[in-house]
Amino acid sequence: MSPDPKAGDGPGADPGETAKPKQPGRKPELPWDVLVAYAHRIHREAGRLSRDRLEDAVRADGHSIASDRAAEVTRAVKAELKTARADHPH
């Protein structure tokens, strides 16, 4: 005898039940390269970059970001921009 297929999301779910939709929750954080792209766009558009600006932009688009992660991205991009300026003085 073959086992009955089970719907739902657990071993005790009735075969006639459908899976319950997930509750809306925190969205996963964006990948590093996407956060860096946000930071570069902010710098290009505003002429400045800060952790707060990065957090605001990411959250305005419906994503989550931890303050520590935003600070880490901001520091990395500022260092990259500083190096680029040093390599191309005008």
C-alpha positions in Angstrom: 0.0 0.0 0.0 1.4 3.4 -0.9 1.3 6.3 1.6 -1.3 8.9 1.2 0.0 12.3 -0.1 -0.2 14.9 2.5 -0.8 18.6 1.9 0.0 21.3 4.4 3.3 21.8 6.0 3.7 19.1 8.5 3.6 15.4 8.9 0.3 15.6 10.8 -1.5 17.7 8.1 -4.7 16.4 6.7 -4.6 15.4 3.0 -7.5 17.7 2.3 -5.9 20.8 3.8 -3.9 23.3 1.8 -0.6 24.7 3.0 -1.0 27.8 5.0 0.5 30.9 3.5 3.5 32.3 5.4 3.0 35.2 7.6 4.6 38.4 6.3 7.8 38.9 8.2 11.2 40.5 7.9 12.6 40.3 4.4 16.1 38.8 4.1 18.8 41.4 3.8 20.1 42.3 0.4 23.4 40.8 -0.9 26.6 42.8 -0.3 26.9 43.9 -4.0 23.3 45.2 -4.1 24.0 47.2 -0.9 27.2 48.6 -2.4 25.2 49.6 -5.5 22.7 51.4 -3.3 25.6 53.3 -1.6 27.1 54.3 -4.9 23.7 55.6 -6.2 23.2 57.6 -3.0 26.7 59.1 -3.3 26.2 59.9 -7.0 22.7 61.5 -6.4 23.3 63.3 -3.1 27.1 63.9 -3.2 27.3 62.4 0.2 27.0 59.0 1.8 26.0 58.1 5.4 24.8 55.0 7.2 21.5 56.8 7.8 21.0 57.6 4.1 21.8 54.0 3.2 19.4 52.6 5.7 16.6 55.0 4.6 17.0 54.1 0.9 17.1 50.4 1.5 14.1 50.4 3.9 12.1 52.8 1.6 12.3 50.0 -1.1 10.8 47.5 1.4 14.0 45.7 2.4 15.6 45.3 5.8 19.1 46.2 6.8 20.8 46.1 10.1 22.5 49.3 11.3 25.8 47.4 11.7 25.6 46.1 8.1 24.8 49.6 6.8 27.8 51.0 8.6 30.0 48.3 7.2 28.9 49.0 3.7 29.2 52.7 4.1 32.8 52.4 5.4 33.8 50.1 2.6 32.3 52.4 -0.1 33.8 55.5 1.4 37.2 53.8 1.4 36.7 52.8 -2.2 35.7 56.3 -3.2 38.7 57.8 -1.3 41.1 55.4 -3.1 39.5 56.3 -6.5 40.0 60.0 -5.8 43.6 59.4 -4.8 44.2 57.5 -8.1 42.6 60.2 -10.2 43.3 63.7 -8.7 41.7 66.5 -10.5 
